[in-house]
Amino acid sequence: MVEIRGAFPQTRLRRNRGQDWSRRLVAENRLSADDLIWPVFLREDDEPETEIASMPGQRRLTVSEAVDAVGRAAELGIPAACLFPKVPASRKTLDCAEAFDPENLICRGLRAIKGAVPQVGLVGDVALDPYNPLGHDGLLEGERILNDETVEVLCRQALVQAEAGCDVIAPSDMMDGRIAAIRRALDAAGHEDTRICSYAAKYASAFYGPFRDAIGSSGALKGDKKTYQMDPANSDEALHEVALDLAEGADMVMVKPGMPYLDIIRRVKERFGVPTLAYQVSGEYAMIKAAALNGWLDGERAMLESLTAFKRAGSDAILTYFALEAAERLRAG
């Protein structure tokens, strides 16, 4: 609780708001390019170039295009990028074997980008939804998601990504026990320095729709993901999830989505004091962009305000599709 000191008119809080220099001097939180992680969508070379309609300003990149784009991100001071693939339908199978093929799109992208832009940290999404023709993050038996069998595949997926140059393995699947299993697999293969960023509190949210368009899974999803992603009504459960993942070896934890769950970010940061990331997901990005394009709000101000909100809530880093745009604006001052 904030202690109230003084009273009006002796105390006038507006004094410190009066000039730009003063506002900057007393600002409690600052946003910089160092806080940003850029999610990058990859496509195969033979796939036609198209903008992602539900994410204005975003498009899928070939590996060679991604090398150039991540190079630009590095010039802007963005420290890390996270790769997501749009897998051709012909390579999606119920056993999700493409996920652990060392020549899959993600592994080729990791090798190419790490070779060209070694100073940028690369984050690899570990989940099966891009590779599953049914759009789920795990293997299925009928309509049931198989937890332990999925974890075995996730370990294989994590290993090929680590061997391709991934710096941070980011399991986003929400299977129980996967952090410990992936940590053991990485360590046994000599990747003890590869970090794990757990999507520890990932909610069964309505805000993921444009992302599913981007990776080509929206029309394929059968049913929903409520048996493994968290109930939006729950808060204490998020702390339980984070505690388990930290005990299993996670180096960082993530809350997803971001803005509707600022209270969760704050609780996680205050409770555990570990590196805490937020994902400003596709639906959040799309809402701001759509409103700006319609002239309903100032898009640039809304972008920066939303990102600052994550910092205020306790986020150490933010995955955001605004990363390039925000870094350019911050550089301009």
C-alpha atoms as one frame of an Amber mdcrd trajectory, in Angstrom:
protein
   0.000   0.000   0.000   1.264   3.479  -0.904   1.810   5.713   2.107   0.063
   9.059   1.644   2.447  11.926   2.346   1.271  15.513   2.643  -1.948  17.038
   1.407  -3.150  19.602  -1.080  -2.231  22.445  -1.526   1.227  21.860  -0.022
   1.545  18.716  -2.098   0.795  19.069  -5.797   1.629  15.954  -7.775   1.229
  17.898 -10.998   4.457  19.777 -10.292   6.551  16.839 -11.502   4.378  16.450
 -14.590   4.813  20.006 -15.752   7.686  19.646 -18.255   9.080  16.895 -20.429
  12.448  16.890 -18.628  10.726  16.440 -15.281   8.458  13.640 -16.478  11.499
  11.807 -17.824  13.420  12.386 -14.621  10.814  10.758 -12.367   9.589   8.008
 -14.729   9.288   4.744 -12.828   9.619   2.439 -15.832  11.433   2.765 -19.141
  10.911   0.902 -22.387  13.862   0.212 -24.665  14.739  -2.022 -27.580  16.518
  -4.249 -25.054  13.089  -5.304 -23.770  11.843  -6.658 -27.098  11.759 -10.094
 -28.703  10.536 -10.229 -32.287   8.346 -13.189 -33.361   9.194 -14.151 -36.956
   7.032 -16.339 -39.196   8.891 -18.510 -41.705   7.616 -19.911 -45.003   9.081
 -22.205 -47.602  10.656 -20.605 -50.674   7.970 -21.916 -53.011   5.073 -20.505
 -51.002   3.685 -17.287 -52.493   4.468 -14.126 -50.556   1.361 -12.792 -48.837
   0.730 -10.446 -45.960  -1.075 -12.061 -43.031  -4.519 -10.509 -43.475  -5.478
 -10.665 -39.803  -2.137  -9.139 -38.757  -1.708  -5.952 -40.830   1.944  -5.218
 -41.500   3.104  -8.772 -40.791   4.083 -11.374 -43.380   5.777 -14.738 -43.551
   9.432 -14.683 -44.565  11.597 -17.156 -46.427  14.767 -18.180 -44.619  16.881
 -15.799 -46.697  14.448 -12.946 -46.080  14.485 -13.729 -42.357  18.273 -13.503
 -42.289  18.076  -9.964 -43.662  15.153  -9.007 -41.417  16.802 -10.249 -38.232
  19.917  -8.368 -39.299  17.803  -5.217 -39.373  16.428  -6.071 -35.925  19.991
  -6.359 -34.646  20.821  -2.914 -36.024  17.866  -1.549 -34.060  19.175  -3.121
 -30.852  16.593  -5.903 -30.550  18.359  -8.695 -28.646  16.337 -11.751 -29.690
  13.953 -13.237 -32.245  11.540 -16.156 -31.916  10.861 -18.359 -34.943   7.532
 -19.933 -35.935   6.977 -22.026 -39.096   4.139 -22.315 -41.571   4.470 -25.989
 -42.390   3.095 -27.239 -45.736   0.026 -29.413 -45.312   1.816 -32.307 -47.022
   4.306 -32.463 -44.131   1.749 -32.479 -41.326   1.209 -35.933 -39.863  -0.459
 -37.318 -36.767   2.922 -38.363 -35.340   4.271 -34.825 -35.983   7.553 -36.265
 -37.289   8.365 -33.024 -39.120   8.808 -31.359 -35.720  11.994 -33.320 -35.046
  13.390 -33.464 -38.576  16.777 -31.695 -38.410  16.114 -30.301 -41.886  12.726
 -28.801 -41.095  11.980 -25.135 -41.740  12.764 -23.997 -38.195  16.127 -25.773
 -38.061  17.150 -24.375 -41.437  16.128 -20.930 -40.271  18.038 -21.263 -37.005
  21.231 -22.312 -38.763  21.050 -19.577 -41.386  20.212 -16.747 -38.991  22.703
 -17.813 -36.328  25.416 -18.049 -38.967  24.696 -14.574 -40.321  23.618 -12.694
 -37.195  25.284 -14.516 -34.292  24.779 -11.654 -31.851  20.993 -12.081 -31.842
  19.551 -14.647 -29.461  17.290 -17.169 -31.161  14.229 -18.589 -29.459  12.678
 -21.801 -30.755   9.007 -22.547 -30.198   8.541 -26.126 -29.022   5.013 -27.400
 -29.571   3.335 -29.607 -32.129   0.499 -27.443 -33.452   2.355 -26.302 -36.615
   3.029 -29.948 -37.487  -0.258 -31.547 -36.441  -2.994 -31.788 -39.103  -5.542
 -31.446 -36.282  -4.018 -28.207 -35.021  -3.304 -29.368 -31.474  -0.105 -28.892
 -29.470   0.116 -32.594 -28.624  -0.402 -36.087 -29.999  -3.949 -37.387 -29.942
  -5.679 -40.667 -29.275  -9.186 -40.080 -30.491 -10.052 -36.736 -28.910  -7.655
 -37.158 -25.981  -4.309 -35.342 -25.871  -1.563 -37.776 -24.847   0.632 -35.980
 -22.320   3.591 -38.301 -21.786   3.850 -39.412 -25.400   3.793 -35.762 -26.471
   6.592 -34.929 -24.034   8.802 -37.552 -25.692   8.285 -35.874 -29.079   8.888
 -32.422 -27.592  12.262 -33.592 -26.294  13.244 -34.704 -29.782  12.027 -31.390
 -31.200  14.034 -29.435 -28.608  17.187 -31.402 -29.395  17.153 -30.741 -33.134
  16.567 -27.058 -32.473  19.427 -26.863 -29.971  21.736 -28.620 -32.414  20.711
 -26.117 -35.115  21.838 -23.187 -32.969  18.794 -22.307 -30.881  19.754 -20.322
 -27.780  16.444 -20.587 -25.922  14.053 -23.515 -26.092  10.527 -22.222 -25.460
   7.970 -24.984 -24.831   4.527 -23.520 -25.469   2.568 -26.777 -25.382   1.460
 -26.809 -21.697   2.021 -30.546 -21.219   2.772 -31.578 -17.642   6.385 -32.461
 -16.887   7.866 -31.304 -20.165  10.359 -28.844 -18.673  12.139 -31.499 -16.601
  12.166 -33.933 -19.517  13.540 -31.360 -21.965  16.178 -30.232 -19.460  17.373
 -33.812 -19.014  17.444 -34.388 -22.766  19.385 -31.189 -23.450  21.921 -31.844
 -20.701  22.453 -35.448 -21.782  23.192 -34.243 -25.323  25.746 -31.655 -24.189
  23.418 -28.640 -24.412  23.554 -27.737 -20.746  23.986 -24.044 -21.629  20.833
 -23.922 -23.757  18.206 -21.978 -21.865  14.583 -22.964 -21.365  11.895 -20.289
 -21.371   8.705 -21.968 -20.281   5.315 -20.766 -21.411   4.384 -21.456 -17.808
   1.066 -19.612 -17.659  -0.502 -19.968 -21.091  -4.218 -19.458 -21.137  -6.906
 -20.979 -23.390  -7.488 -17.557 -24.905  -9.578 -16.116 -27.698  -6.684 -13.799
 -28.602  -4.664 -16.366 -30.599  -6.761 -16.378 -33.772  -4.481 -14.340 -36.061
  -1.452 -16.410 -34.997  -3.241 -19.561 -36.111  -3.874 -17.882 -39.451  -0.161
 -17.096 -39.689   0.999 -20.682 -39.151  -1.875 -22.197 -41.124  -3.575 -24.091
 -38.300  -6.776 -22.096 -37.739  -8.958 -24.068 -40.099  -7.469 -27.372 -38.990
  -8.071 -27.140 -35.244 -10.524 -29.778 -34.063 -12.197 -28.888 -30.785 -10.379
 -26.577 -28.390  -7.295 -26.558 -26.163  -8.985 -26.225 -22.786  -7.737 -29.569
 -21.477  -4.133 -28.354 -21.464  -4.135 -24.554 -21.636  -5.228 -22.640 -18.534
  -8.697 -21.397 -17.642  -8.812 -17.575 -18.026 -10.672 -17.429 -14.699  -7.695
 -18.778 -12.729  -4.867 -16.854 -11.099  -3.531 -19.018  -8.235  -3.120 -21.892
 -10.690  -0.668 -19.766 -12.685   1.602 -19.533  -9.641   1.428 -23.309  -9.267
   2.386 -23.782 -12.917   5.304 -21.353 -12.618   6.558 -22.980  -9.410   6.546
 -26.415 -11.014   8.368 -25.239 -14.134  11.034 -23.443 -12.121  11.547 -26.532
  -9.995  11.946 -28.558 -13.202  14.679 -26.287 -14.544  13.118 -23.369 -16.421
  15.476 -20.387 -16.710  12.711 -17.929 -17.621   8.938 -18.024 -17.527   6.316
 -16.484 -19.755   2.735 -15.319 -19.343   0.553 -15.544 -22.448  -1.479 -13.570
 -23.515  -0.140 -10.306 -22.174  -2.443  -7.323 -21.652  -5.517  -9.247 -20.396
  -3.203 -10.938 -17.871  -1.138  -8.062 -16.456  -2.275  -9.133 -12.989  -0.700
 -12.556 -13.562   2.578 -10.979 -14.690   2.648  -8.898 -11.522   1.893 -11.866
  -9.259   4.540 -14.043 -10.907   7.228 -11.372 -10.717   6.491 -10.477  -7.109
   6.256 -14.108  -5.991   9.282 -15.598  -7.754  11.548 -12.718  -8.799  12.780
 -14.620 -11.863  13.088 -13.393 -15.469   9.448 -12.975 -16.455   8.365 -12.520
 -20.071   5.058 -11.445 -21.571   3.723 -12.309 -24.999   1.727  -9.532 -26.626
  -0.133 -11.997 -28.781  -1.511 -11.709 -32.274  -5.001 -10.709 -31.206  -3.658
  -7.862 -29.099  -1.525  -6.667 -31.999  -4.422  -6.990 -34.457  -6.799  -4.959
 -32.298  -4.393  -2.043 -32.000  -3.490  -2.164 -35.688  -7.094  -2.402 -36.857
  -8.205   0.482 -34.651  -5.286   2.598 -35.856  -5.971   1.831 -39.513  -9.571
   2.901 -38.998  -8.478   6.137 -37.372 -10.045   5.202 -34.052  -6.876   5.709
 -32.030  -3.286   6.863 -32.370  -1.560   3.598 -33.265   1.957   4.677 -32.344
   0.954   5.985 -28.939  -1.186   2.927 -28.247   1.702   0.643 -29.227   4.163
   2.312 -26.867   1.607   2.615 -24.066   0.774  -1.083 -24.276   4.435  -2.095
 -24.219   5.137   0.199 -21.268   2.256  -1.449 -19.418   4.110  -4.762 -19.571
   7.173  -3.159 -18.020   5.049  -1.552 -15.307   3.489  -4.923 -14.492   6.916
  -6.514 -14.038   7.887  -7.966 -17.417  11.596  -8.205 -18.105  11.024  -8.796
 -21.821   8.119  -8.702 -24.250   7.476 -10.832 -27.309   5.687  -8.469 -29.643
   4.955  -8.147 -33.343   5.522  -4.429 -32.828   9.226  -5.049 -32.081  10.692
  -3.493 -35.238   8.214  -0.630 -35.308   8.701   0.087 -31.606  12.504  -0.082
 -31.810  12.502   2.351 -34.734  10.262   4.743 -32.819  12.368   4.497 -29.664
  15.525   5.166 -31.646  13.954   8.272 -33.165  13.293   9.556 -29.643
